[in-house]
Amino acid sequence: MRNYIIKLSGLFVACLLVLPTNADAYATTKQMAVRLSDHSALFTITYRFGFLNRELKMPIGVQRGAFEPASPYAHVALLADSEDVSNLGTVAGIVLTDDEDVTVVDNEYYLPAGKTAEFTLVALVTLPDPLPEGDLDLALNVSHLPFTMIKDGTPISARLNPSELQYYTTPEIDFRDQFQPAIKGAVHTLMIK
């Protein structure tokens, strides 16, 4: 019986060492939507990634629209009424991080094994003037988030699946509401001679 328990314990430890164990991987921690003007908004989605026993490469770039399987970019979609994909306006985005463990390698973020980092996808959405008719409750959703795990020098391409990405959605902004600037007061200009 004792040999059985020792073998079972050894098998459990071996599985822990071999399997790609996550350390807060795939966890979105914050989503934000701020209306900047009658026709523009800033959307952010913050998430944590990292593996205990694998290196990680994450996208810096952001694209709008349908993803291509080999694309190294995060892809976003503008959602109308929380479900329908909207082609309205333009979206410009980037993924940012200030984590000291993250470096840039081959135009992607690189994170060593055993580390976890926080990334923030930032997207500026600009709508046409005049606004089209109908409801304009808009949110931003990450529709494709690829990453590469590296184990013993071997890259393994992966991506979050749709059930994980459902949480990578910002709150809605109703562009039909009267715009109220968040900052009130005078704006001063500094002139340097």
Secondary structure by P-SEA (a helix, b strand, c coil): caaaaaaaaaaaaaaaacccccccccccccccccccccccbbbbbbbbbbbccccbbbbcccccccccccccbbbbbbbcccccccccbbbbcccccccccccccccbbbbcccbbbbbbbbbbbbbccccccccccccccccbbbbbbbcccbbbbbbbcccccccccccccccccccccccccbbbbbbcc
